[in-house]
Structures are given as C-alpha cells and as structure tokens.
Amino acid sequence: MASPSEAPVSASGTSVPQVSYRDAPPLITPVFEVGGLSVFYGDHEAVRDVNMTIGGRQITAMIGPSGCGKSTVIRCFNRMNDLIPTARVAGKIRYHDEDLYGRDVDPIEVRRRIGMVFQKPNPFPKSIYDNIAYGPRVGGFKGDLDDLVEETLTHAALWDEVKDKLKTSALALSGGQQQRLCIARTIAVKPEVILMDEPCSALDPIATAKIEDLMEHLAQEFTIVVVTHNMQQAARVSHRTAFFTTDVGAEGERHGRLIEYDETARIFSNPSDQRTEDYITGRVG
Ligand SMILES: Nc1ncnc2c1ncn2[C@@H]1O[C@H](COP(=O)(O)OP(=O)(O)OP(=O)(O)O)[C@@H](O)[C@H]1O
C-alpha cells in the first residue's frame, strides 16, 4: 500500500472528510474494464452507460445516494445479477481482457475468482473451522486443511480471537467477528477480487475500524471494490472513488449514472462535477 499523502484542502471549504488520502497506484494493470454498461430490471433501466476501469491490488469505492445503482453495478462484477430473474446486463465488462459475460464463461468459476462479502454477516450455521474449510473442500483442496484454516484466519486478523474455539458455532461470534469470518471464508478459496457491498453497515465503529484495517492489509494482495454509504470510510480506505447518482428524465424515469470516477483524494478535495461536490459536502443526498 502506498503511503498516505497529506489531505488536500477542500475546494469548497466545507465538510468533506478530513483524512490522509491514499496514493492511488496507476491503472496500468486493469482488472475490470467496463464499457457502456447498463442494467435493466424488467423494462426499467436501473443503471445507464457506466464506463470505468478498475485497477489491480487497490481499493475502489463506490459512493452515492440510495437507489443510484451501486449494488446493481457491483453485482455485475461477479455475475450475481444472473441470479435475479428480471435482471439483464447490456454493454461490456472485460475481466483481464476477457468478456466476463462471454458464452463460454462459467459463472461459478467467476464467483470463485471474484468473491463477495455482503452487508449483513452471513456465516454458514456451522463451526468456525467448517466455515473456512467448506469452499476449499468443495473445490477439491488436497493440502492440509488445518494449515489452510489457520493461515486464512490469521490473514483475516481473526486467528487469535478464535483459535481456541474453532469447533464452536460461527453464529456465536460477534457481528464484527462474523464479518471478518465471512471475509476469511471468501479468501480461503484464493480469489483475485473481493467485492464488498456495504460490509460495515451493520457494525459498530470499533468493528468497522477492524474491517477497514483488514481491507488495507488485504489490498496488498487482492483487488477490492467496496460499496459504502459512509463517505468517511471511502475517503479513509480507498485509492479510487466512483460517485454515482440518479438522473431523472423528462418523463420522470430514474436511471443510476456514474458521474465521476477518479483518485479518492481528487474526488474528496477537488471534484470536477458540481453534483459530486454537492454530495460529498452534504448539500444533497
Ligand atoms: N432485484 C431488483 N428488482 C427490481 N429492481 C431492483 C432490484 N434491485 C434493485 N432494483 C432497483 O434498481 C435501482 C438501483 O438499486 P440499487 O440497490 O442497485 O441501488 P443502491 O445505490 O445500491 O442503493 P442503496 O444504497 O439503497 O443500497 C433502484 O431503483 C432499485 O429499486
């Protein structure tokens, strides 16, 4: 992780988050290239014409008011929208220069390589150990499972808290521990990308801080895309930020649009679009 740079002064001088922003690594190794992406639910075009490139081993945050399509877009990155019968995706998402929605692409393999962590911690109703071991077992892992479980829980900064109760139910953990377990479960199958859809919204500030520390640590190895309602969080953890909002057409139709996508320092200190400025300063949204 690049060392944080000094927080630039807000262009507006108003209440933008005052944090040290991270230096954004260059986008020389794109993981996702999104072109003309639109997502429909039935006849409703929920998100229109999104274009963005997401770089490897960095954290990309998606922010914007409720209903602007952040979850809809993040779900496209591992084809979770395939599971919604009315959803239809148009446009292109290239993953390492391959069409993610290509005819020969197996969505199950996509979801192994591109894992997802949800808003509400959702451990399996199994032991802590089995939560981690489940994915590797199903995937035919041949190595030492005990070692893998320890290594994975250590990686997710949870080992010390759970090493003496690996056989107890994951549901007995606190919410924050459950969420770190879900992150551990995701990384146990060695994905490249971790998608996080509001991973801290059900957690208290201390548990949230632990997840943010973990994200920073994991970004050395994984590509992370995170949807968050918490602008402070986006400012603290991400290298790049995408701001979405809802456009209202002449007939009252509403479409989510990507308004601005840039280095996080730039979005929060000197955005180029007035709508971004209004949102991050709390004037709208
Ligand atoms: N399964 C679905 N079926 C039909 N419409 C949906 C579905 N999921 C989302 N939508 C609609 O798509 C639009 C974008 O919703 P989405 O949940 O992606 O926004 P969001 O920015 O993530 O919102 P929030 O911040 O409140 O979670 C909204 O109009 C929403 O009602």
The ligand as an ORCA input file, in Angstrom:
! r2SCAN-3c Opt
* xyz 0 1
  N     -33.941     -7.110     -7.659
  C     -34.418     -5.958     -8.132
  N     -35.551     -5.930     -8.861
  C     -36.042     -4.770     -9.358
  N     -35.453     -3.559     -9.171
  C     -34.324     -3.531     -8.447
  C     -33.749     -4.718     -7.889
  N     -32.621     -4.363     -7.227
  C     -32.501     -3.035     -7.360
  N     -33.520     -2.538     -8.098
  C     -33.731     -1.125     -8.448
  O     -32.556     -0.653     -9.103
  C     -32.246      0.663     -8.690
  C     -30.850      0.681     -8.081
  O     -30.873     -0.083     -6.883
  P     -29.549     -0.490     -6.108
  O     -29.945     -1.341     -4.960
  O     -28.553     -1.017     -7.065
  O     -29.063      0.946     -5.606
  P     -28.031      1.314     -4.451
  O     -27.334      2.554     -4.903
  O     -27.164      0.146     -4.141
  O     -28.996      1.630     -3.244
  P     -28.763      1.518     -1.661
  O     -27.627      2.461     -1.369
  O     -30.058      1.970     -1.074
  O     -28.423      0.090     -1.355
  C     -33.342      1.077     -7.701
  O     -34.315      1.770     -8.438
  C     -33.891     -0.245     -7.225
  O     -35.233     -0.153     -6.851
*
